[in-house]
């Protein structure tokens, strides 16, 4: 089914799974080395465990709700979370929030009402597909990095909402 659909997100595998493991491993190694080489207790020995604690918290907060893949299905988007798939109709989207000035950039769709009783998510987030960053993608008028996929998605959501209000 997904073979003929356009992918509008980049993979979140490295961002969600690989990078946190690398970062936490390096900090844990520093923690172990500092404990092994310390002759006496020092308040600086508390810094690496605190970095690990806050690192796990920040990674869960920033990367927790990201979809693995997002497919464009015309009038809807299909969000893939592991083996689970959720379909969001563009007419049900209340807001499209694009955060371009953070790393990684992120798109969050806020849905007005749940599509069915089994779905409890009201916000759907993904990492948008983008080309290599060039000077032409930076908008100094809006002070953000332009993303054609996101701009097109915002236009399509607006069009779908207008058509849902005025079916004729």
C-alpha positions in Angstrom: 0.0 0.0 0.0 2.8 2.5 0.9 4.8 1.8 -2.2 2.8 4.3 -4.3 2.4 7.0 -1.6 4.7 9.9 -1.3 6.9 10.0 1.8 6.8 13.5 3.4 8.9 12.7 6.4 12.5 11.7 6.8 13.3 8.7 8.9 13.5 9.3 12.6 15.5 6.1 13.3 18.9 7.8 13.9 17.4 10.8 15.7 15.2 8.7 18.1 17.3 5.6 18.6 20.9 5.9 17.6 21.9 9.4 18.7 20.5 9.1 22.3 22.3 5.8 22.8 25.6 7.3 21.5 25.2 10.5 23.7 24.2 8.6 26.8 27.0 6.0 26.3 29.6 8.8 26.1 28.3 10.4 29.2 28.1 7.1 31.0 31.7 6.3 30.0 32.8 9.7 31.4 30.9 8.9 34.6 32.5 5.5 35.0 36.0 6.9 34.3 35.5 9.8 36.7 34.4 7.4 39.4 37.4 5.1 38.8 40.0 7.8 38.7 38.6 9.9 41.6 40.7 9.5 44.8 38.2 11.4 47.0 34.6 12.5 46.7 34.1 15.7 44.7 30.9 17.5 43.9 32.0 17.3 40.2 31.3 13.6 40.3 27.6 14.3 40.5 27.6 16.1 37.1 27.7 13.0 34.8 24.9 11.2 36.5 22.8 14.4 36.4 23.6 14.8 32.7 22.4 11.2 32.1 19.2 11.8 34.1 18.4 15.1 32.4 19.5 13.7 29.0 17.0 10.8 29.2 14.2 13.3 30.2 15.0 15.8 27.4 15.3 13.0 24.8 11.9 11.6 25.8 10.4 15.1 25.8 11.8 16.2 22.4 11.7 12.9 20.5 9.0 10.9 22.2 6.0 11.4 19.9 7.7 11.4 16.6 6.3 9.2 13.8 8.7 6.8 12.1 7.3 7.7 8.7 4.5 9.8 7.2 2.9 9.0 3.9 0.8 11.5 1.8 -2.5 9.9 0.8 -4.0 12.9 -1.0 -6.8 14.0 1.4 -5.1 12.4 4.4 -1.7 11.6 5.9 -0.8 8.1 7.2 1.4 8.2 10.3 3.5 5.1 11.0 4.6 4.3 14.5 6.4 1.0 14.4 3.7 -1.5 13.3 0.8 0.9 14.1 -0.7 3.2 11.5 -3.0 6.2 12.0 -4.7 8.1 9.3 -5.3 11.8 9.8 -7.6 13.6 7.3 -6.5 17.1 6.3 -10.0 18.5 7.0 -9.7 17.5 10.6 -6.4 19.3 11.2 -6.8 22.4 13.4 -3.2 23.6 13.3 0.1 22.9 11.6 3.1 24.0 13.7 6.5 24.0 12.0 9.4 24.5 14.3 12.4 25.1 12.0 14.7 26.8 14.4 15.4 23.7 16.5 17.4 20.6 15.8 15.8 18.5 14.4 13.1 20.6 12.8 9.7 19.3 13.5 6.1 19.5 12.3 3.2 19.0 14.7 -0.4 18.6 13.5 -3.1 19.3 16.0 -6.3 17.4 15.2 -9.7 18.9 16.1 -11.5 15.7 17.0 -10.5 12.1 17.3 -11.1 10.2 14.1 -12.4 7.1 15.9 -12.9 5.9 19.5 -9.7 3.8 19.5 -7.4 6.8 18.8 -6.3 8.9 21.8 -3.7 11.0 20.0 -4.6 14.6 19.4 -1.2 15.7 18.2 0.9 14.0 15.5 4.6 15.0 15.0 7.1 14.1 12.4 10.5 15.2 11.0 9.7 16.8 7.6 11.7 15.9 4.5 14.0 18.6 3.4 16.7 19.2 0.9 20.3 20.1 1.9 20.3 23.5 3.6 21.2 26.2 1.2 21.1 30.0 1.5 18.0 30.0 -0.8 16.0 28.2 1.9 16.5 30.8 4.6 13.7 33.4 4.7 14.8 36.6 6.3 11.3 38.0 6.1 9.8 35.3 8.3 13.1 34.4 10.1 12.8 30.8 9.5 14.1 28.1 7.2 11.7 27.5 4.3 10.4 24.0 3.7 8.4 23.4 0.5 6.9 20.2 1.9 5.6 22.0 5.0 4.4 25.1 3.0 2.5 22.8 0.6 1.0 20.8 3.5 -0.2 24.1 5.2 -1.9 25.1 1.9 -3.5 21.7 1.5 -4.9 21.7 5.1 -6.4 25.2 4.5 -8.0 24.1 1.3 -9.4 20.9 2.8 -10.9 22.9 5.7 -12.5 25.4 3.4 -14.0 22.6 1.2 -15.3 20.9 4.4 -17.0 24.1 5.5 -18.4 24.8 2.0 -19.1 21.5 0.3 -20.7 23.2 -2.7 
